[in-house]
Amino acid sequence: MKLIFQSLVGFFRSWQPHEPRVRIHIQDNNAGIPPENLTRLFEPFFTAKNNGTGLGLAICQRIAREHGGRITAQSEVRKGATFSISLPAIPA
């Protein structure tokens, strides 16, 4: 529930009437992402895991871009990471 609330608060804080976009912020308080990995997160086949393929975030970024959006990541080591997804809003 806390994560949903944080996402909604992030959405309303970042909402701009001249740019109708939907923004979702997903935040954790784990170990964070080292700076040298942060710059490569969305590269295909980059992984910091022993059993990862390095395709997950690259595919997510590609899907977001194909829909006019983007995914960004911010992190602070030992404090956690925030992933933000921004997509064009489609009127109901």
Beta strands, then each sheet from edge to edge (+ up, - down):
strand 1: 21-27
strand 2: 70-76
strand 3: 80-88
sheet 1: 1+ 3- 2+
end
